[in-house]
Structures are given as structure tokens and as C-alpha cells.
Amino acid sequence: MSTATAPTAFPLDNITSPPTPLSHLNTTLVSTPTAPSWLLWQFLDSALPTGGFIASNGLEAFAKLHPDATSPKDVEAYVNWSVHSCGYTNLPFVTSVWKLVDEWTLRDSQLKTEKGKAKAMKSVLHRIGNIDREYDVFMNNAIQNAASRKQGDGIVMMGVKCFADQLNYKASSRARSKLLEEEEEEEGEEESELGPNIRILKPFKALLRSEEVAGHYPIAFAMIARLLGFDLATTRYLHLHLHARTLLSSAIRLALVGPFQAQHIMTRSQAKARFIDAKTADLTIEDAAQTFLLGDICSGVHGRLWTRLFNS
């Protein structure tokens, strides 16, 4: 793992457009997400409590330190830089955890005994914990580290309460009325996209509570995305999308842009996200790097702001 120096092209308005046309990319590197499922639409819904407003990724500090550089064009530049950095810092970890959980999911479905399943789960949790500790060391910005932990804890809590508990739905449904039971017999048994593997979230939450793992956001995000059945291409692209959306939501709350301006920037940012997704497709954890040092510095001084909307 390394910390790359920020590109010298500055001020921010130099990066509002993608550095390389998409037509120049190797198209084999650009993966296309599969058709969205109900759970994916639910995950994209802003009503889902994923803890996105814990931090503004340095945007609030930047706006107060550089009040003369907060035009919509500057905000768009900041979003592009931050998405670029997210690709190089988070996506290698997201990919590693997704592949690990995917491998375990297949193995778990093949095991026949509860003892074997429990042993396999313990093993994968240990490996996920090791990756989480690597991310904890890599994310040496104290403010960003704390925000990542809070977001990770929030998304795990959401996963347990919104999804993992659904495994008990059929058991608890015995108390439903006779009329509803008759309707089920006629229409057939209810189907769900959720599989039994999502039960791993509860022991992972227990590890969080015992502080055996930090539970950073990219780690928890990748786990939940795979457990909900999202393929790797969708998971990576979704992570970038939510990062950009959170930044723009923060910009709206800070009164830097309006809702229509934010959506205009979001639409333009998809080219940047696709470019970064392709560029980071083959990166490993050892290749992870911070590429937006201004954003890193702003995140670091966020806790020293006299007044702030977002938690530090």
C-alpha cells in the first residue's frame, strides 16, 4: 500500500472533465452491471439508513477554508477528485472482500454439516478481519478513519435489522391470520432474493461490538453487497455512485449547490466514475493509494472547525 502524491494540475477546475476519453479505454476492462434486482433498488433508495451523513469527505472544511472557491464548478471538481481517490483507496478493498465472501458463499452452500458451516464461517470472518485491519492501518487520517468506522457500524446495523432478520420471517409468520395463510396456499410460498448466507452479519456485528474488528465502511459495504446478490461490477460501481451522491447531498446541506445543480453534476460525474472503475479494475490491496491530498487534508482539519454540520 502506498500514498501517492496529488497530481500537480491545480486549481480544482482543471479536473471537471474526465482526463481520458472513454473511447480510449480497453472495453474489456469496463464491466457492465447486471439487471438490477428489487434489493438493489432498495439499496439505492435514500430512505435506507446507511449512515451517509456522518462525514462530508472534507467538503465542509474545504468550503470554510476556501469560501471563494465554492461555485458549482468548484463543487463538481471536488466531487471528481474525491471519486478518483475513492477508486484508488476503497475499491481494491471492496473487490478483495467481495471475492472472499463470494468464495465462502459457494463453499457454504456445498457443506452439509452445521459444524462444517460454522468452521467455514469462522475462517472467512478471520480473513475479513485481517483485511479490515489492513484498511485501518492504511486509513491513517484520524477523521476519515473514525468516519469510516461509524459508517461501517451503521451499514452493518442496517444489514442486520433490514435484511438478516428476514431469515426469521417464515418462523414468525405462523401467527398470521387464517385468511392470509389460505391466500399463501393458493398463491404459493413467498419468494425472497435473500439467501441464508446473510446470517454472517450477526457474528460480524458481534465482532464489532467486542472491538475485535474496526468494521470499516468499504469492508462492510462489500460484505453486504455480495450477500444481497450484487455481482462485483455492480458492487464497485454502486460504491462510487453512493460516494458521489453522499458528497452532493452534503453540498446541498451546506448550501453550496441546489438540488437541480447537484443532479446536473451527478449526471456529468458518471463518466468520471466509469473511467476510474476501469482504471482500478486490476488493483490489489497493495496498490491502494490516496490520490486527493487536498481532500485528505480538509478531512483531517474537519474536527478543528469551530462550527460544523457534519460529525467529525
Buried (B, 14 or more C-beta within 10 A) or exposed (E): BEBBEBBEEEEBBEBBBBBEEEEEBEEEEBBEBEEEBEBBEBBEEEEEEBBBBBBBBBBBBBBBBBEEBBBBEBBBBBBBBBBBBBBBBBBBBBBBBBEBBBEBBEBBEEBEEEEEBEEBBEEBBEBBBEBBBBBBEBBEBEBBBBBBBBBBBBBBBBBBEBBBBEBEEEEEEEEEEEEEEEEEEEEEEEEEEBBEBBBBBBEBBEBBEEEBBBBBBBBBBBBBBBBBBBBBBBBBBBBBBBBBBBBBBBBBBBEBBEEEBBEBBBEBBBBBBBBBBBBBBEBEBEEBBBBBBBBBBBBBBBEEBEEBEBBB
